[in-house]
Amino acid sequence: MPRSAPTPCRYPGCMAVLSTPGYCAAHRSLVHRDYGRARRSFDTEVGFYQSANWRRLRASLLRLHPLCRACADQGLTVAATVVDHVVPIKDGGARLDAANLQALCVPCHNRKTAAETSRRSAGG
């Protein structure tokens, strides 16, 4: 099998030569860090989820409801680690109303969020 030709690092201005296409070790972490920053800038709710009010309310709700509500409805006992908005903020749900919040485990939260995103993109 023939060897592939060496390629330069994809980082602008870097002269490192690599055996496989991509970034050199010095720039790989920078690119991943910048990607994460760019992704976070798209989420308009980042500031809200970092606020002291939200963190207090979230901690309080998890203390009061330590088990996942969706799993409990199925007769399972699973620890809750996520506080979810029953009616998403994007759909007009109240941000800090405890009546609009529920404790969920990560798989249940991901399943619910995926269903909401799917419904939203389908237009219904």
N, CA and C atoms as a LAMMPS dump frame, in Angstrom:
ITEM: TIMESTEP
0
ITEM: NUMBER OF ATOMS
372
ITEM: BOX BOUNDS ff ff ff
-5.0000000000000000e+02 5.0000000000000000e+02
-5.0000000000000000e+02 5.0000000000000000e+02
-5.0000000000000000e+02 5.0000000000000000e+02
ITEM: ATOMS id mol type element x y z
1 1 1 N 0.85 -1.18 0
2 1 2 C 0 0 0
3 1 3 C 0.891 1.238 0
4 2 1 N 0.625 2.191 -0.899
5 2 2 C 1.473 3.385 -0.973
6 2 3 C 1.248 4.303 0.221
7 3 1 N 2.302 4.977 0.593
8 3 2 C 2.211 5.964 1.672
9 3 3 C 1.586 7.245 1.141
10 4 1 N 0.847 7.938 2.019
11 4 2 C 0.283 9.213 1.597
12 4 3 C 1.331 10.308 1.755
13 5 1 N 1.19 11.328 0.965
14 5 2 C 2.143 12.432 0.99
15 5 3 C 1.97 13.237 2.27
16 6 1 N 3.048 13.756 2.847
17 6 2 C 2.913 14.611 4.031
18 6 3 C 2.128 15.868 3.682
19 7 1 N 1.337 16.349 4.647
20 7 2 C 0.521 17.54 4.426
21 7 3 C 0.823 18.57 5.5
22 8 1 N 0.663 19.853 5.176
23 8 2 C 0.912 20.892 6.184
24 8 3 C -0.249 20.959 7.18
25 9 1 N 0.033 21.471 8.346
26 9 2 C -0.988 21.727 9.361
27 9 3 C -2.008 22.691 8.762
28 10 1 N -3.279 22.49 9.046
29 10 2 C -4.342 23.332 8.478
30 10 3 C -4.462 24.7 9.143
31 11 1 N -3.751 24.899 10.254
32 11 2 C -3.821 26.177 10.949
33 11 3 C -3.108 27.235 10.101
34 12 1 N -3.753 28.39 9.872
35 12 2 C -3.136 29.423 9.024
36 12 3 C -1.756 29.837 9.519
37 13 1 N -0.77 29.779 8.6
38 13 2 C 0.58 30.223 8.915
39 13 3 C 1.46 29.166 9.557
40 14 1 N 0.913 28.016 9.934
41 14 2 C 1.715 26.972 10.571
42 14 3 C 2.466 26.192 9.49
43 15 1 N 3.722 25.951 9.724
44 15 2 C 4.55 25.258 8.732
45 15 3 C 4.819 23.802 9.118
46 16 1 N 4.161 23.298 10.153
47 16 2 C 4.382 21.914 10.571
48 16 3 C 3.896 20.965 9.481
49 17 1 N 4.653 19.883 9.293
50 17 2 C 4.298 18.889 8.293
51 17 3 C 3.81 17.646 9.029
52 18 1 N 2.657 17.128 8.585
53 18 2 C 2.02 15.995 9.256
54 18 3 C 1.913 14.802 8.31
55 19 1 N 1.858 13.61 8.886
56 19 2 C 1.689 12.415 8.063
57 19 3 C 0.223 12.2 7.686
58 20 1 N -0.694 12.758 8.484
59 20 2 C -2.124 12.673 8.159
60 20 3 C -2.709 14.082 8.146
61 21 1 N -3.684 14.344 7.287
62 21 2 C -4.269 15.686 7.221
63 21 3 C -4.914 16.087 8.55
64 22 1 N -4.836 17.365 8.876
65 22 2 C -5.44 17.874 10.106
66 22 3 C -4.598 18.983 10.703
67 23 1 N -4.616 19.054 12.019
68 23 2 C -3.877 20.084 12.744
69 23 3 C -2.748 19.451 13.541
70 24 1 N -1.659 20.194 13.708
71 24 2 C -0.552 19.71 14.524
72 24 3 C -0.961 19.74 15.993
73 25 1 N -0.19 19.115 16.849
74 25 2 C -0.518 19.028 18.279
75 25 3 C -0.627 20.416 18.911
76 26 1 N 0.176 21.359 18.448
77 26 2 C 0.162 22.709 19.026
78 26 3 C -1.133 23.455 18.707
79 27 1 N -1.771 23.156 17.577
80 27 2 C -2.956 23.899 17.163
81 27 3 C -4.264 23.136 17.338
82 28 1 N -4.209 21.841 17.557
83 28 2 C -5.426 21.034 17.674
84 28 3 C -6.325 21.545 18.802
85 29 1 N -5.749 21.806 19.968
86 29 2 C -6.563 22.265 21.099
87 29 3 C -7.114 23.67 20.857
88 30 1 N -6.371 24.521 20.179
89 30 2 C -6.855 25.87 19.881
90 30 3 C -8.08 25.825 18.974
91 31 1 N -8.038 24.953 17.984
92 31 2 C -9.151 24.847 17.044
93 31 3 C -10.388 24.333 17.773
94 32 1 N -10.229 23.318 18.632
95 32 2 C -11.366 22.796 19.379
96 32 3 C -11.921 23.85 20.341
97 33 1 N -11.043 24.599 20.977
98 33 2 C -11.488 25.649 21.901
99 33 3 C -12.286 26.708 21.152
100 34 1 N -11.772 27.143 20.001
101 34 2 C -12.461 28.163 19.211
102 34 3 C -13.796 27.662 18.7
103 35 1 N -13.866 26.382 18.327
104 35 2 C -15.124 25.801 17.862
105 35 3 C -16.16 25.85 18.976
106 36 1 N -15.763 25.487 20.185
107 36 2 C -16.671 25.525 21.331
108 36 3 C -17.164 26.932 21.606
109 37 1 N -16.286 27.894 21.512
110 37 2 C -16.687 29.291 21.731
111 37 3 C -17.676 29.745 20.669
112 38 1 N -17.433 29.377 19.432
113 38 2 C -18.331 29.767 18.346
114 38 3 C -19.703 29.139 18.544
115 39 1 N -19.76 27.884 18.954
116 39 2 C -21.032 27.211 19.169
117 39 3 C -21.809 27.887 20.3
118 40 1 N -21.126 28.231 21.373
119 40 2 C -21.804 28.847 22.507
120 40 3 C -22.363 30.218 22.157
121 41 1 N -21.74 30.919 21.215
122 41 2 C -22.227 32.255 20.869
123 41 3 C -23.557 32.203 20.124
124 42 1 N -23.917 31.044 19.562
125 42 2 C -25.198 30.913 18.871
126 42 3 C -26.351 30.765 19.85
127 43 1 N -26.08 30.287 21.043
128 43 2 C -27.132 30.024 22.026
129 43 3 C -27.418 31.301 22.808
130 44 1 N -28.584 31.878 22.583
131 44 2 C -28.933 33.138 23.233
132 44 3 C -29.248 32.946 24.715
133 45 1 N -29.428 31.716 25.161
134 45 2 C -29.797 31.458 26.544
135 45 3 C -28.6 31.181 27.452
136 46 1 N -27.376 31.211 26.924
137 46 2 C -26.201 30.895 27.731
138 46 3 C -26.125 31.784 28.971
139 47 1 N -26.344 33.075 28.816
140 47 2 C -26.274 33.995 29.954
141 47 3 C -27.287 33.645 31.022
142 48 1 N -28.493 33.276 30.599
143 48 2 C -29.533 32.915 31.553
144 48 3 C -29.128 31.692 32.364
145 49 1 N -28.624 30.659 31.714
146 49 2 C -28.271 29.422 32.408
147 49 3 C -27.037 29.568 33.299
148 50 1 N -26.3 30.663 33.146
149 50 2 C -25.151 30.929 34.017
150 50 3 C -25.511 31.886 35.159
151 51 1 N -26.731 32.399 35.167
152 51 2 C -27.115 33.397 36.168
153 51 3 C -27.272 32.77 37.559
154 52 1 N -27.06 33.584 38.569
155 52 2 C -27.186 33.122 39.956
156 52 3 C -28.622 32.695 40.259
157 53 1 N -29.604 33.425 39.727
158 53 2 C -31.007 33.065 39.968
159 53 3 C -31.317 31.664 39.454
160 54 1 N -30.882 31.378 38.211
161 54 2 C -31.141 30.056 37.646
162 54 3 C -30.419 28.972 38.441
163 55 1 N -29.166 29.193 38.789
164 55 2 C -28.397 28.175 39.518
165 55 3 C -29.03 27.861 40.877
166 56 1 N -29.514 28.897 41.57
167 56 2 C -30.185 28.677 42.857
168 56 3 C -31.473 27.885 42.686
169 57 1 N -32.283 28.292 41.721
170 57 2 C -33.548 27.614 41.474
171 57 3 C -33.323 26.17 41.049
172 58 1 N -32.337 25.939 40.194
173 58 2 C -32.019 24.593 39.726
174 58 3 C -31.596 23.704 40.897
175 59 1 N -30.703 24.2 41.739
176 59 2 C -30.238 23.424 42.886
177 59 3 C -31.393 23.119 43.833
178 60 1 N -32.241 24.092 44.058
179 60 2 C -33.388 23.909 44.942
180 60 3 C -34.336 22.844 44.384
181 61 1 N -34.619 22.917 43.096
182 61 2 C -35.533 21.953 42.492
183 61 3 C -34.964 20.535 42.538
184 62 1 N -33.66 20.395 42.305
185 62 2 C -33.048 19.061 42.359
186 62 3 C -33.025 18.506 43.786
187 63 1 N -32.939 19.393 44.784
188 63 2 C -33.023 18.93 46.181
189 63 3 C -34.429 18.443 46.501
190 64 1 N -35.43 19.18 46.022
191 64 2 C -36.825 18.811 46.277
192 64 3 C -37.267 17.591 45.473
193 65 1 N -36.735 17.44 44.267
194 65 2 C -37.13 16.353 43.365
195 65 3 C -35.864 15.649 42.862
196 66 1 N -35.288 14.761 43.65
197 66 2 C -34.018 14.132 43.273
198 66 3 C -34.146 13.035 42.214
199 67 1 N -35.378 12.627 41.885
200 67 2 C -35.57 11.553 40.914
201 67 3 C -36.146 12.085 39.604
202 68 1 N -35.786 11.416 38.522
203 68 2 C -36.281 11.781 37.197
204 68 3 C -37.783 11.553 37.133
205 69 1 N -38.498 12.597 36.738
206 69 2 C -39.962 12.515 36.671
207 69 3 C -40.415 11.532 35.598
208 70 1 N -39.793 11.547 34.425
209 70 2 C -40.19 10.66 33.328
210 70 3 C -39.933 9.196 33.681
211 71 1 N -38.817 8.906 34.314
212 71 2 C -38.513 7.535 34.723
213 71 3 C -39.464 7.094 35.83
214 72 1 N -39.776 7.988 36.761
215 72 2 C -40.695 7.661 37.858
216 72 3 C -42.075 7.315 37.31
217 73 1 N -42.493 7.989 36.227
218 73 2 C -43.782 7.683 35.598
219 73 3 C -43.812 6.265 35.032
220 74 1 N -42.627 5.708 34.74
221 74 2 C -42.531 4.35 34.211
222 74 3 C -42.188 3.333 35.307
223 75 1 N -42.173 3.799 36.562
224 75 2 C -41.886 2.913 37.683
225 75 3 C -40.407 2.687 37.932
226 76 1 N -39.546 3.506 37.342
227 76 2 C -38.099 3.376 37.514
228 76 3 C -37.594 4.4 38.521
229 77 1 N -36.509 4.066 39.178
230 77 2 C -35.878 4.986 40.131
231 77 3 C -34.526 5.391 39.57
232 78 1 N -34.484 6.594 39.006
233 78 2 C -33.26 7.11 38.39
234 78 3 C -33.029 8.527 38.909
235 79 1 N -31.796 8.818 39.28
236 79 2 C -31.457 10.154 39.792
237 79 3 C -31.604 11.205 38.7
238 80 1 N -32.16 12.331 39.065
239 80 2 C -32.29 13.468 38.141
240 80 3 C -31.034 14.319 38.23
241 81 1 N -30.541 14.757 37.082
242 81 2 C -29.371 15.63 37.052
243 81 3 C -29.611 16.897 36.238
244 82 1 N -30.773 16.963 35.571
245 82 2 C -31.088 18.093 34.693
246 82 3 C -32.416 18.69 35.131
247 83 1 N -32.492 20.023 35.117
248 83 2 C -33.769 20.696 35.345
249 83 3 C -34.234 21.187 33.982
250 84 1 N -35.406 20.738 33.584
251 84 2 C -35.941 20.979 32.253
252 84 3 C -37.158 21.896 32.313
253 85 1 N -37.284 22.751 31.321
254 85 2 C -38.491 23.571 31.184
255 85 3 C -39.56 22.721 30.509
256 86 1 N -40.701 22.522 31.169
257 86 2 C -41.794 21.727 30.612
258 86 3 C -42.223 22.336 29.281
259 87 1 N -42.51 23.626 29.288
260 87 2 C -42.756 24.375 28.056
261 87 3 C -41.456 25.126 27.779
262 88 1 N -40.747 24.775 26.707
263 88 2 C -39.448 25.395 26.428
264 88 3 C -39.524 26.922 26.351
265 89 1 N -38.454 27.557 26.737
266 89 2 C -38.37 29.015 26.681
267 89 3 C -38.622 29.491 25.247
268 90 1 N -38.087 28.765 24.265
269 90 2 C -38.266 29.136 22.857
270 90 3 C -39.725 29.094 22.431
271 91 1 N -40.53 28.325 23.163
272 91 2 C -41.954 28.224 22.846
273 91 3 C -42.812 29.062 23.783
274 92 1 N -42.186 29.968 24.529
275 92 2 C -42.925 30.881 25.387
276 92 3 C -43.036 30.453 26.839
277 93 1 N -42.309 29.426 27.246
278 93 2 C -42.351 28.964 28.631
279 93 3 C -41.681 29.949 29.573
280 94 1 N -42.167 29.977 30.813
281 94 2 C -41.608 30.88 31.825
282 94 3 C -40.226 30.386 32.246
283 95 1 N -39.274 31.291 32.325
284 95 2 C -37.898 30.922 32.661
285 95 3 C -37.72 30.466 34.104
286 96 1 N -38.252 31.225 35.039
287 96 2 C -37.98 30.968 36.452
288 96 3 C -39.22 30.54 37.239
289 97 1 N -40.247 30.065 36.585
290 97 2 C -41.457 29.595 37.25
291 97 3 C -41.293 28.117 37.585
292 98 1 N -41.297 27.791 38.863
293 98 2 C -41.101 26.403 39.292
294 98 3 C -42.174 25.478 38.727
295 99 1 N -43.345 26.006 38.421
296 99 2 C -44.41 25.189 37.834
297 99 3 C -44.07 24.758 36.408
298 100 1 N -43.132 25.453 35.77
299 100 2 C -42.715 25.116 34.411
300 100 3 C -41.42 24.307 34.396
301 101 1 N -41 23.8 35.534
302 101 2 C -39.742 23.067 35.618
303 101 3 C -39.981 21.643 36.084
304 102 1 N -39.128 20.728 35.613
305 102 2 C -39.182 19.34 36.058
306 102 3 C -37.765 18.779 36.115
307 103 1 N -37.555 17.847 37.019
308 103 2 C -36.259 17.196 37.163
309 103 3 C -36.238 15.96 36.269
310 104 1 N -35.186 15.836 35.452
311 104 2 C -35.05 14.707 34.539
312 104 3 C -33.627 14.163 34.578
313 105 1 N -33.469 12.922 34.135
314 105 2 C -32.13 12.376 33.919
315 105 3 C -31.684 12.807 32.518
316 106 1 N -30.425 12.667 32.211
317 106 2 C -29.903 13.128 30.919
318 106 3 C -30.571 12.419 29.737
319 107 1 N -30.714 11.074 29.739
320 107 2 C -31.361 10.438 28.583
321 107 3 C -32.802 10.923 28.353
322 108 1 N -33.571 11.093 29.413
323 108 2 C -34.947 11.578 29.262
324 108 3 C -34.962 13.017 28.751
325 109 1 N -34.055 13.852 29.253
326 109 2 C -33.978 15.233 28.801
327 109 3 C -33.599 15.284 27.322
328 110 1 N -32.62 14.478 26.926
329 110 2 C -32.21 14.465 25.521
330 110 3 C -33.346 13.995 24.619
331 111 1 N -34.079 12.982 25.059
332 111 2 C -35.21 12.465 24.279
333 111 3 C -36.288 13.544 24.12
334 112 1 N -36.613 14.24 25.214
335 112 2 C -37.635 15.289 25.187
336 112 3 C -37.193 16.45 24.295
337 113 1 N -35.95 16.862 24.431
338 113 2 C -35.432 17.974 23.639
339 113 3 C -35.418 17.619 22.154
340 114 1 N -35.017 16.4 21.819
341 114 2 C -35.006 15.967 20.421
342 114 3 C -36.42 15.983 19.837
343 115 1 N -37.383 15.533 20.61
344 115 2 C -38.784 15.529 20.136
345 115 3 C -39.272 16.97 19.924
346 116 1 N -38.924 17.871 20.838
347 116 2 C -39.349 19.266 20.706
348 116 3 C -38.698 19.917 19.486
349 117 1 N -37.423 19.649 19.285
350 117 2 C -36.711 20.208 18.145
351 117 3 C -37.284 19.686 16.839
352 118 1 N -37.603 18.398 16.81
353 118 2 C -38.187 17.785 15.634
354 118 3 C -39.551 18.409 15.318
355 119 1 N -40.367 18.572 16.346
356 119 2 C -41.696 19.18 16.177
357 119 3 C -41.571 20.618 15.671
358 120 1 N -40.615 21.351 16.262
359 120 2 C -40.431 22.753 15.894
360 120 3 C -39.984 22.877 14.441
361 121 1 N -39.063 22.019 14.004
362 121 2 C -38.569 22.101 12.632
363 121 3 C -39.582 21.595 11.623
364 122 1 N -40.535 20.741 12.094
365 122 2 C -41.587 20.241 11.195
366 122 3 C -42.706 21.275 11.049
367 123 1 N -42.65 22.304 11.887
368 123 2 C -43.644 23.374 11.795
369 123 3 C -44.903 23.115 12.589
370 124 1 N -44.87 22.14 13.495
371 124 2 C -46.093 21.879 14.231
372 124 3 C -45.816 21.716 15.641
